[in-house]
Amino acid sequence: MVDGPLRRVLAAIEDGAGSLAEVERATGLSRDVVAASVDHLLRLGRLEAHRIAAGCPAGGCAACLAGPPRDAPACDAASTGPGLVALTVRRGPTP
């Protein structure tokens, strides 16, 4: 039986891969194939994505490594841009 990329990516995540790079190493697939597979598994409902709130440091923007330079407008901490996401495998038929 041949395992396609979707099954390989899903298995790597089930086995504890915590990043796309770890999925890449575990499966031997390219970054593009891993990313496309994760996107497809999300659309199929086999994976769920949950944004991880990092929050702002107690010192405000000035204490944030990603913060703006002094006297610049603050970042939008509630933005929907890139951020940390946890993936959860949903049980169901194998893709």
Backbone as JSON Lines, residues from 0, in Angstrom:
{"i":0,"aa":"M","n":[0.84,-1.18,0.0],"ca":[0.0,0.0,0.0],"c":[0.89,1.25,0.0]}
{"i":1,"aa":"V","n":[0.6,2.18,-0.88],"ca":[1.38,3.41,-1.0],"c":[0.68,4.5,-0.19]}
{"i":2,"aa":"D","n":[1.46,5.21,0.64],"ca":[0.91,6.32,1.4],"c":[1.16,7.61,0.63]}
{"i":3,"aa":"G","n":[0.08,8.33,0.32],"ca":[0.2,9.6,-0.35],"c":[0.6,10.69,0.62]}
{"i":4,"aa":"P","n":[0.84,11.88,0.12],"ca":[1.28,12.98,0.97],"c":[0.3,13.34,2.08]}
{"i":5,"aa":"L","n":[-1.0,13.27,1.82],"ca":[-1.97,13.62,2.85],"c":[-1.86,12.67,4.04]}
{"i":6,"aa":"R","n":[-1.78,11.4,3.78],"ca":[-1.64,10.41,4.85],"c":[-0.33,10.58,5.59]}
{"i":7,"aa":"R","n":[0.74,10.86,4.85],"ca":[2.06,11.02,5.49],"c":[2.08,12.26,6.38]}
{"i":8,"aa":"V","n":[1.5,13.35,5.92],"ca":[1.46,14.58,6.72],"c":[0.58,14.37,7.96]}
{"i":9,"aa":"L","n":[-0.58,13.77,7.78],"ca":[-1.47,13.51,8.9],"c":[-0.8,12.61,9.94]}
{"i":10,"aa":"A","n":[-0.12,11.57,9.48],"ca":[0.59,10.66,10.39],"c":[1.69,11.39,11.15]}
{"i":11,"aa":"A","n":[2.43,12.27,10.48],"ca":[3.51,13.01,11.15],"c":[2.94,13.91,12.24]}
{"i":12,"aa":"I","n":[1.81,14.55,11.97],"ca":[1.19,15.42,12.98],"c":[0.66,14.58,14.13]}
{"i":13,"aa":"E","n":[0.04,13.45,13.82],"ca":[-0.43,12.55,14.87],"c":[0.73,12.05,15.73]}
{"i":14,"aa":"D","n":[1.88,11.86,15.13],"ca":[3.06,11.37,15.85],"c":[3.78,12.47,16.62]}
{"i":15,"aa":"G","n":[3.26,13.71,16.55],"ca":[3.81,14.77,17.37],"c":[4.63,15.83,16.68]}
{"i":16,"aa":"A","n":[4.71,15.81,15.34],"ca":[5.44,16.88,14.64],"c":[4.81,18.22,15.02]}
{"i":17,"aa":"G","n":[5.63,19.16,15.46],"ca":[5.11,20.41,15.97],"c":[5.29,21.61,15.08]}
{"i":18,"aa":"S","n":[5.85,21.4,13.9],"ca":[6.05,22.51,12.96],"c":[6.07,21.94,11.55]}
{"i":19,"aa":"L","n":[5.94,22.84,10.57],"ca":[6.02,22.38,9.18],"c":[7.39,21.76,8.9]}
{"i":20,"aa":"A","n":[8.44,22.34,9.5],"ca":[9.78,21.8,9.3],"c":[9.88,20.38,9.84]}
{"i":21,"aa":"E","n":[9.26,20.11,10.99],"ca":[9.27,18.75,11.55],"c":[8.48,17.79,10.68]}
{"i":22,"aa":"V","n":[7.35,18.25,10.14],"ca":[6.57,17.41,9.23],"c":[7.4,17.11,7.98]}
{"i":23,"aa":"E","n":[8.08,18.14,7.5],"ca":[8.97,17.98,6.33],"c":[10.01,16.89,6.57]}
{"i":24,"aa":"R","n":[10.69,16.97,7.72],"ca":[11.73,15.98,8.05],"c":[11.14,14.58,8.22]}
{"i":25,"aa":"A","n":[9.98,14.5,8.89],"ca":[9.37,13.2,9.17],"c":[8.85,12.51,7.91]}
{"i":26,"aa":"T","n":[8.43,13.31,6.92],"ca":[7.81,12.73,5.72],"c":[8.73,12.68,4.52]}
{"i":27,"aa":"G","n":[9.77,13.54,4.52],"ca":[10.63,13.63,3.34],"c":[10.01,14.45,2.22]}
{"i":28,"aa":"L","n":[8.89,15.11,2.51],"ca":[8.21,15.92,1.5],"c":[8.76,17.34,1.51]}
{"i":29,"aa":"S","n":[8.6,18.05,0.4],"ca":[9.05,19.44,0.31],"c":[8.13,20.34,1.13]}
{"i":30,"aa":"R","n":[8.62,21.53,1.47],"ca":[7.82,22.5,2.24],"c":[6.53,22.83,1.52]}
{"i":31,"aa":"D","n":[6.58,23.01,0.2],"ca":[5.37,23.34,-0.57],"c":[4.33,22.24,-0.48]}
{"i":32,"aa":"V","n":[4.77,20.98,-0.57],"ca":[3.83,19.86,-0.51],"c":[3.24,19.74,0.89]}
{"i":33,"aa":"V","n":[4.07,19.94,1.93],"ca":[3.58,19.88,3.31],"c":[2.55,20.99,3.54]}
{"i":34,"aa":"A","n":[2.86,22.21,3.14],"ca":[1.93,23.33,3.33],"c":[0.62,23.1,2.57]}
{"i":35,"aa":"A","n":[0.71,22.63,1.34],"ca":[-0.5,22.36,0.55],"c":[-1.31,21.23,1.18]}
{"i":36,"aa":"S","n":[-0.63,20.24,1.71],"ca":[-1.32,19.1,2.35],"c":[-2.04,19.56,3.61]}
{"i":37,"aa":"V","n":[-1.38,20.39,4.42],"ca":[-2.01,20.91,5.64],"c":[-3.24,21.74,5.26]}
{"i":38,"aa":"D","n":[-3.11,22.62,4.26],"ca":[-4.25,23.42,3.81],"c":[-5.4,22.52,3.37]}
{"i":39,"aa":"H","n":[-5.08,21.48,2.61],"ca":[-6.12,20.58,2.11],"c":[-6.77,19.81,3.27]}
{"i":40,"aa":"L","n":[-5.97,19.34,4.21],"ca":[-6.51,18.62,5.37],"c":[-7.4,19.53,6.22]}
{"i":41,"aa":"L","n":[-7.06,20.81,6.3],"ca":[-7.91,21.77,7.0],"c":[-9.25,21.92,6.28]}
{"i":42,"aa":"R","n":[-9.21,22.06,4.95],"ca":[-10.45,22.19,4.16],"c":[-11.31,20.94,4.25]}
{"i":43,"aa":"L","n":[-10.68,19.77,4.33],"ca":[-11.41,18.51,4.45],"c":[-12.02,18.31,5.84]}
{"i":44,"aa":"G","n":[-11.55,19.11,6.79],"ca":[-12.02,18.96,8.16],"c":[-11.25,17.91,8.96]}
{"i":45,"aa":"R","n":[-10.17,17.38,8.4],"ca":[-9.36,16.38,9.1],"c":[-8.44,17.02,10.13]}
{"i":46,"aa":"L","n":[-8.11,18.31,9.94],"ca":[-7.33,19.07,10.9],"c":[-8.15,20.29,11.3]}
{"i":47,"aa":"E","n":[-7.97,20.71,12.55],"ca":[-8.55,21.96,13.01],"c":[-7.39,22.87,13.41]}
{"i":48,"aa":"A","n":[-7.49,24.15,13.09],"ca":[-6.46,25.12,13.46],"c":[-6.99,26.0,14.56]}
{"i":49,"aa":"H","n":[-6.16,26.19,15.59],"ca":[-6.52,27.03,16.72],"c":[-5.39,28.04,16.93]}
{"i":50,"aa":"R","n":[-5.71,29.34,16.8],"ca":[-4.71,30.39,16.99],"c":[-4.27,30.4,18.45]}
{"i":51,"aa":"I","n":[-2.97,30.49,18.67],"ca":[-2.41,30.57,20.01],"c":[-2.13,32.03,20.31]}
{"i":52,"aa":"A","n":[-2.8,32.56,21.31],"ca":[-2.61,33.96,21.68],"c":[-1.3,34.11,22.43]}
{"i":53,"aa":"A","n":[-0.42,34.93,21.89],"ca":[0.87,35.16,22.53],"c":[0.77,36.3,23.54]}
{"i":54,"aa":"G","n":[-0.08,37.26,23.27],"ca":[-0.27,38.38,24.17],"c":[0.88,39.37,24.13]}
{"i":55,"aa":"C","n":[0.66,40.49,24.76],"ca":[1.67,41.54,24.82],"c":[2.44,41.45,26.14]}
{"i":56,"aa":"P","n":[3.69,41.85,26.14],"ca":[4.47,41.83,27.38],"c":[3.96,42.88,28.36]}
{"i":57,"aa":"A","n":[4.26,42.66,29.65],"ca":[3.81,43.58,30.7],"c":[4.33,45.0,30.47]}
{"i":58,"aa":"G","n":[5.49,45.15,29.85],"ca":[6.08,46.47,29.6],"c":[5.5,47.17,28.39]}
{"i":59,"aa":"G","n":[4.49,46.59,27.76],"ca":[3.89,47.2,26.57],"c":[4.77,47.05,25.34]}
{"i":60,"aa":"C","n":[4.49,47.84,24.32],"ca":[5.19,47.74,23.03],"c":[6.69,47.94,23.14]}
{"i":61,"aa":"A","n":[7.12,48.79,24.06],"ca":[8.56,49.06,24.19],"c":[9.32,47.8,24.63]}
{"i":62,"aa":"A","n":[8.64,46.87,25.31],"ca":[9.3,45.66,25.79],"c":[9.17,44.5,24.8]}
{"i":63,"aa":"C","n":[8.43,44.71,23.73],"ca":[8.18,43.65,22.76],"c":[9.3,43.58,21.73]}
{"i":64,"aa":"L","n":[9.84,42.4,21.5],"ca":[10.89,42.23,20.51],"c":[10.39,42.54,19.1]}
{"i":65,"aa":"A","n":[9.09,42.32,18.88],"ca":[8.53,42.58,17.56],"c":[7.88,43.96,17.5]}
{"i":66,"aa":"G","n":[8.0,44.71,18.57],"ca":[7.33,46.0,18.65],"c":[7.92,47.04,17.71]}
{"i":67,"aa":"P","n":[7.18,48.11,17.53],"ca":[7.63,49.19,16.63],"c":[8.71,50.02,17.29]}
{"i":68,"aa":"P","n":[9.46,50.79,16.5],"ca":[10.45,51.7,17.08],"c":[9.75,52.74,17.95]}
{"i":69,"aa":"R","n":[10.52,53.35,18.85],"ca":[9.95,54.37,19.74],"c":[9.26,55.45,18.91]}
{"i":70,"aa":"D","n":[8.14,55.94,19.4],"ca":[7.34,57.0,18.78],"c":[6.62,56.55,17.5]}
{"i":71,"aa":"A","n":[6.67,55.26,17.18],"ca":[5.91,54.75,16.03],"c":[4.58,54.21,16.54]}
{"i":72,"aa":"P","n":[3.56,54.12,15.68],"ca":[2.28,53.57,16.13],"c":[2.48,52.13,16.6]}
{"i":73,"aa":"A","n":[1.69,51.72,17.56],"ca":[1.76,50.35,18.09],"c":[1.27,49.35,17.06]}
{"i":74,"aa":"C","n":[1.69,48.12,17.24],"ca":[1.22,47.06,16.34],"c":[-0.22,46.73,16.67]}
{"i":75,"aa":"D","n":[-0.86,46.01,15.81],"ca":[-2.23,45.58,16.02],"c":[-2.18,44.18,16.6]}
{"i":76,"aa":"A","n":[-2.15,44.06,17.92],"ca":[-2.01,42.76,18.59],"c":[-3.16,41.83,18.27]}
{"i":77,"aa":"A","n":[-4.3,42.37,17.88],"ca":[-5.46,41.52,17.58],"c":[-5.56,41.2,16.09]}
{"i":78,"aa":"S","n":[-4.51,41.5,15.33],"ca":[-4.59,41.27,13.88],"c":[-4.71,39.79,13.57]}
{"i":79,"aa":"T","n":[-5.15,39.5,12.39],"ca":[-5.31,38.11,11.97],"c":[-4.17,37.68,11.07]}
{"i":80,"aa":"G","n":[-3.07,38.39,11.1],"ca":[-1.91,38.05,10.29],"c":[-1.24,36.79,10.79]}
{"i":81,"aa":"P","n":[-0.02,36.53,10.31],"ca":[0.69,35.34,10.71],"c":[0.86,35.27,12.22]}
{"i":82,"aa":"G","n":[0.81,34.09,12.73],"ca":[0.96,33.87,14.16],"c":[1.08,32.39,14.44]}
{"i":83,"aa":"L","n":[1.15,32.04,15.7],"ca":[1.24,30.64,16.07],"c":[-0.13,29.98,15.97]}
{"i":84,"aa":"V","n":[-0.14,28.76,15.43],"ca":[-1.37,28.01,15.27],"c":[-1.12,26.59,15.74]}
{"i":85,"aa":"A","n":[-2.05,26.05,16.54],"ca":[-1.99,24.65,16.94],"c":[-2.92,23.87,16.03]}
{"i":86,"aa":"L","n":[-2.46,22.74,15.53],"ca":[-3.28,21.88,14.69],"c":[-3.75,20.68,15.51]}
{"i":87,"aa":"T","n":[-5.03,20.35,15.4],"ca":[-5.61,19.21,16.08],"c":[-6.15,18.25,15.02]}
{"i":88,"aa":"V","n":[-5.81,16.98,15.15],"ca":[-6.3,15.97,14.21],"c":[-7.7,15.57,14.62]}
{"i":89,"aa":"R","n":[-8.61,15.59,13.67],"ca":[-9.98,15.12,13.89],"c":[-10.07,13.7,13.41]}
{"i":90,"aa":"R","n":[-10.71,12.86,14.16],"ca":[-10.88,11.45,13.78],"c":[-11.94,11.34,12.69]}
{"i":91,"aa":"G","n":[-11.74,10.42,11.81],"ca":[-12.68,10.21,10.73],"c":[-12.03,9.33,9.67]}
{"i":92,"aa":"P","n":[-12.63,9.24,8.52],"ca":[-12.07,8.42,7.44],"c":[-10.69,8.93,7.03]}
{"i":93,"aa":"T","n":[-9.8,8.02,6.73],"ca":[-8.45,8.38,6.28],"c":[-8.52,8.96,4.88]}
{"i":94,"aa":"P","n":[-7.8,10.1,4.65],"ca":[-7.85,10.72,3.32],"c":[-7.2,9.84,2.27]}
